[in-house]
Amino acid sequence: MTASTTGKKHGPAAFVCGWPVAHSRSPLVHGYWLEKYSLAGSYEKIPVEPGTLAALFDRVRSGEFVGGNVTLPHKEDALKLADKADTAATVIGAANTVWMEDGKLNVTNTDWFGFIANLDDRAPGWDRPEQGGCSALVVGAGGAARGVIHGLLERGAKSVRIANRTVAKAETLAAAFNGDLAALPLEAASAGAESFDLLVNTSSMGMHGQPPMIGEVIDLIARLPDHAVVCDIVYTPLETPLLKAAKARGLRTVDGLGMLLHQAVPGFEKWFGVRPQVTAELRELVIADLPGESS
């Protein structure tokens, strides 16, 4: 199966839209599931220029598509253009999944679900140290951080600290949620490292083609407790310098690929009527499509 696979060309039709969208691996994931469960249906990439999402949503309302995924730069517009948005999309301030229900165009944001499901899968028990709840340090204060923080709070995290270069942005993000949240300068992220049960990088630092993770964050790995879990939502490369440092210290690590796979589950179920499983086979299929990762 290749990245261009979109399943059978009849039955319900879904899509992923963005600008650009050529890089998306969503068709590979959904095409795998359509084939695995022997379902009629298709899933395609649709390039949508900024400011033109409404026209595609009209095609969903007309019945041409059962729904689809929305990626950058359209996630905020998707929320604004919907007839109905759930709590996750509203709180996060962006939507990535659309479907029709009771004659209304609905949207949700499944990034938080994918993040939590990935942690549950790769680091069981991450949220219970031990039964007192999880204290998390989140690096970055962009759109991805909003989804991660929503997921952490939904799971009952007892505290969240947000470290970002621009502290004011982290403070604004912390103020958007209820709970024990606070902002830190990125350079001071190691403060109180001994109390963090979970470290999550939501920034692009360490990604192929992006600036490296700053040394202060790498250095705090040495001060995390032995039970701590280190997660990076980046998946190109699969093992980022942050994860490599954590693994060298013997900590449990979680890469970002599982988040991509798990966040696709709710949408597929809404469009095609089957709740798919994220399997080792699917993970290996996508890894083989990542630059520099295939064996």
C-alpha positions as CSV (number, residue, x, y, z in Angstrom):
1,M,0.0,0.0,0.0
2,T,1.3,3.5,-0.8
3,A,0.7,6.9,0.5
4,S,-1.7,7.6,-2.4
5,T,-4.1,4.8,-1.4
6,T,-7.6,6.2,-0.7
7,G,-9.6,3.0,-0.5
8,K,-12.4,2.0,-2.9
9,K,-13.8,4.6,-5.2
10,H,-17.4,4.1,-4.2
11,G,-19.4,4.5,-1.0
12,P,-18.9,7.3,1.5
13,A,-16.3,9.9,0.5
14,A,-14.1,11.8,3.0
15,F,-11.1,14.1,2.7
16,V,-8.3,15.9,4.3
17,C,-8.0,19.6,3.3
18,G,-5.2,22.1,3.9
19,W,-2.8,24.5,2.2
20,P,-0.5,22.8,1.5
21,V,-1.9,19.3,1.9
22,A,0.4,17.1,-0.3
23,H,2.5,16.1,2.7
24,S,-0.5,14.7,4.6
25,R,-0.3,11.0,5.6
26,S,-4.0,10.8,6.5
27,P,-4.9,9.1,3.2
28,L,-2.4,6.4,4.1
29,V,-4.0,5.9,7.5
30,H,-7.6,5.9,6.3
31,G,-6.9,3.9,3.2
32,Y,-5.3,1.2,5.4
33,W,-8.5,1.1,7.5
34,L,-10.9,1.0,4.6
35,E,-9.0,-2.0,3.2
36,K,-8.5,-3.7,6.5
37,Y,-12.2,-3.6,7.3
38,S,-13.3,-4.2,3.7
39,L,-15.3,-1.0,3.6
40,A,-16.7,0.8,0.6
41,G,-15.4,4.4,0.7
42,S,-12.7,6.8,-0.3
43,Y,-10.5,9.4,1.4
44,E,-8.7,12.0,-0.7
45,K,-6.5,15.1,-0.3
46,I,-8.1,18.4,-1.3
47,P,-5.9,21.5,-1.5
48,V,-7.9,24.5,-0.2
49,E,-6.5,28.0,-0.4
50,P,-6.7,30.2,2.7
51,G,-10.1,31.9,3.0
52,T,-12.0,29.4,0.7
53,L,-12.9,26.7,3.2
54,A,-16.6,27.6,3.1
55,A,-17.0,26.3,-0.4
56,L,-15.7,22.9,0.6
57,F,-18.0,22.8,3.6
58,D,-21.0,23.5,1.3
59,R,-20.0,20.4,-0.6
60,V,-20.2,18.5,2.7
61,R,-23.6,20.0,3.4
62,S,-24.8,18.9,-0.1
63,G,-23.9,15.3,0.6
64,E,-21.0,15.1,-1.8
65,F,-18.8,14.2,1.2
66,V,-19.7,12.6,4.5
67,G,-17.0,14.8,6.2
68,G,-13.3,15.1,6.5
69,N,-10.2,16.3,8.3
70,V,-9.1,19.9,8.3
71,T,-5.5,20.8,8.7
72,L,-3.4,24.1,8.6
73,P,-4.2,26.8,8.0
74,H,-8.0,26.2,8.2
75,K,-8.5,24.8,11.8
76,E,-9.8,28.1,13.2
77,D,-12.0,28.8,10.2
78,A,-13.5,25.4,10.5
79,L,-14.7,26.2,14.0
80,K,-16.2,29.5,12.8
81,L,-18.0,28.0,9.8
82,A,-19.6,25.1,11.5
83,D,-23.2,24.8,12.5
84,K,-22.3,23.1,15.7
85,A,-19.1,22.7,17.6
86,D,-18.5,20.4,20.6
87,T,-16.7,21.3,23.8
88,A,-13.3,20.2,22.7
89,A,-13.3,22.3,19.6
90,T,-14.7,25.3,21.5
91,V,-12.2,25.1,24.3
92,I,-9.2,24.5,22.0
93,G,-10.4,27.2,19.6
94,A,-9.9,25.1,16.5
95,A,-11.4,22.1,14.7
96,N,-9.8,19.3,12.7
97,T,-12.8,16.9,12.0
98,V,-16.1,17.7,10.3
99,W,-19.2,15.5,9.7
100,M,-22.9,15.9,9.1
101,E,-25.4,15.0,11.8
102,D,-29.2,15.8,12.0
103,G,-28.8,18.1,9.0
104,K,-26.1,20.2,10.7
105,L,-22.4,20.5,9.9
106,N,-20.6,19.4,13.1
107,V,-17.0,19.9,14.1
108,T,-14.7,18.6,16.8
109,N,-11.0,18.6,17.6
110,T,-9.5,15.2,18.1
111,D,-5.9,16.2,18.7
112,W,-6.4,16.0,22.5
113,F,-7.9,12.5,22.1
114,G,-5.0,11.4,20.0
115,F,-2.5,12.8,22.5
116,I,-4.1,11.0,25.4
117,A,-4.7,7.7,23.6
118,N,-1.0,7.7,22.5
119,L,0.2,8.2,26.1
120,D,-2.2,5.4,27.3
121,D,-0.9,3.1,24.6
122,R,2.8,3.7,24.9
123,A,3.2,4.6,28.6
124,P,0.3,3.0,30.6
125,G,-0.2,4.6,34.0
126,W,1.4,7.9,33.1
127,D,-1.4,9.8,34.7
128,R,-1.5,8.2,38.1
129,P,1.7,9.0,40.0
130,E,0.8,7.3,42.3
131,Q,-3.0,7.9,42.4
132,G,-2.3,11.6,43.2
133,G,-2.5,12.7,39.5
134,C,0.0,14.0,37.1
135,S,2.1,17.1,37.2
136,A,3.0,18.1,33.7
137,L,5.5,20.5,32.0
138,V,4.3,21.6,28.5
139,V,7.0,23.2,26.2
140,G,5.4,25.6,23.7
141,A,2.3,27.7,23.8
142,G,0.9,27.4,20.2
143,G,-2.2,25.7,18.9
144,A,-0.8,22.2,19.6
145,A,-0.3,23.1,23.2
146,R,-4.0,24.0,23.6
147,G,-5.0,20.5,22.5
148,V,-2.5,18.9,24.8
149,I,-3.5,21.0,27.8
150,H,-7.2,20.3,27.2
151,G,-6.4,16.6,27.2
152,L,-4.3,16.7,30.3
153,L,-7.0,18.5,32.2
154,E,-9.7,16.2,30.9
155,R,-7.6,13.3,32.3
156,G,-7.4,15.1,35.7
157,A,-3.9,16.4,35.7
158,K,-3.2,18.1,39.0
159,S,-1.0,20.8,37.6
160,V,0.3,22.1,34.3
161,R,3.3,24.4,33.7
162,I,3.7,26.0,30.3
163,A,7.3,27.0,29.2
164,N,7.6,29.2,26.2
165,R,10.1,31.7,24.8
166,T,7.4,34.4,24.9
167,V,6.1,34.2,28.4
168,A,3.2,36.5,27.7
169,K,1.9,34.0,25.2
170,A,2.2,31.2,27.8
171,E,0.4,33.3,30.4
172,T,-2.5,34.0,28.0
173,L,-2.8,30.2,27.3
174,A,-2.7,29.4,31.0
175,A,-5.5,31.9,31.7
176,A,-7.7,30.2,29.1
177,F,-8.1,27.1,31.2
178,N,-9.4,26.4,34.7
179,G,-7.1,24.7,37.1
180,D,-3.6,24.9,38.4
181,L,-1.7,26.3,35.4
182,A,1.2,28.7,35.3
183,A,3.7,30.1,32.7
184,L,7.5,29.9,32.8
185,P,10.2,31.4,30.7
186,L,11.6,28.6,28.4
187,E,15.1,29.2,29.8
188,A,13.8,28.5,33.3
189,A,12.0,25.3,32.4
190,S,14.2,23.3,34.7
191,A,12.8,25.0,37.8
192,G,11.1,22.4,39.8
193,A,11.9,19.6,37.4
194,E,12.0,17.1,40.2
195,S,8.2,17.5,40.6
196,F,7.2,16.8,37.0
197,D,5.7,13.4,36.1
198,L,5.3,14.3,32.5
199,L,7.3,16.4,30.0
200,V,5.6,17.2,26.7
201,N,7.2,19.1,23.8
202,T,4.4,20.7,21.7
203,S,6.8,23.1,19.8
204,S,8.5,22.5,16.5
205,M,11.9,22.5,18.1
206,G,13.8,19.3,17.1
207,M,11.7,18.7,14.0
208,H,13.4,18.2,10.7
209,G,14.1,21.6,9.2
210,Q,13.3,23.5,12.4
211,P,15.6,24.9,15.2
212,P,17.0,22.4,17.7
213,M,15.5,21.9,21.1
214,I,17.2,24.4,23.4
215,G,19.8,23.0,25.8
216,E,17.9,24.1,28.9
217,V,15.1,21.7,28.2
218,I,17.5,18.9,27.3
219,D,19.4,19.5,30.5
220,L,16.3,19.2,32.7
221,I,15.9,15.5,31.7
222,A,18.6,14.8,34.2
223,R,16.5,16.2,37.0
224,L,13.2,14.5,36.3
225,P,12.1,11.8,38.7
226,D,12.8,8.2,37.6
227,H,9.1,7.5,36.9
228,A,8.7,10.5,34.6
229,V,7.5,10.1,31.0
230,V,8.8,12.3,28.2
231,C,6.6,12.9,25.2
232,D,7.4,14.7,22.0
233,I,4.5,15.3,19.5
234,V,7.1,15.7,16.7
235,Y,7.4,12.6,14.6
236,T,9.9,13.6,12.0
237,P,12.3,12.4,13.3
238,L,10.7,9.7,15.3
239,E,13.4,9.9,18.0
240,T,14.0,13.6,18.6
241,P,17.0,14.8,20.6
242,L,14.7,15.3,23.5
243,L,13.5,11.7,23.4
244,K,17.0,10.4,22.8
245,A,18.2,12.2,26.0
246,A,15.3,10.8,28.0
247,K,15.9,7.3,26.7
248,A,19.6,7.5,27.6
249,R,18.5,8.3,31.2
250,G,16.2,5.3,31.2
251,L,13.0,7.2,31.2
252,R,9.9,6.1,29.3
253,T,9.4,8.0,26.1
254,V,6.5,8.5,23.7
255,D,7.0,9.8,20.1
256,G,4.5,11.8,18.2
257,L,3.4,9.3,15.6
258,G,0.8,7.6,17.8
259,M,-0.9,11.0,18.3
260,L,-1.3,11.3,14.5
261,L,-2.7,7.7,14.3
262,H,-5.1,7.9,17.3
263,Q,-6.5,11.3,16.4
264,A,-7.8,9.8,13.2
265,V,-10.0,7.2,14.9
266,P,-13.1,9.3,15.9
267,G,-13.4,10.8,12.4
268,F,-13.2,7.4,10.6
269,E,-15.9,6.0,12.9
270,K,-18.2,8.9,12.2
271,W,-17.7,8.7,8.4
272,F,-17.6,5.0,7.8
273,G,-19.4,3.5,10.8
274,V,-16.5,1.3,12.2
275,R,-14.3,2.2,15.1
276,P,-10.8,1.3,13.8
277,Q,-7.9,0.0,15.8
278,V,-4.4,1.6,15.8
279,T,-2.2,-1.5,15.2
280,A,1.6,-2.1,15.1
281,E,1.1,-2.9,11.4
282,L,-0.4,0.5,10.7
283,R,2.4,2.2,12.7
284,E,5.0,0.4,10.6
285,L,3.2,1.3,7.4
286,V,3.4,5.0,8.2
287,I,7.0,4.8,9.5
288,A,8.0,3.3,6.2
289,D,6.6,6.5,4.6
290,L,8.5,8.9,6.8
291,P,11.7,10.4,5.4
292,G,14.8,8.6,6.8
293,E,12.8,6.3,9.0
294,S,12.2,3.2,6.8
295,S,14.4,0.2,7.5
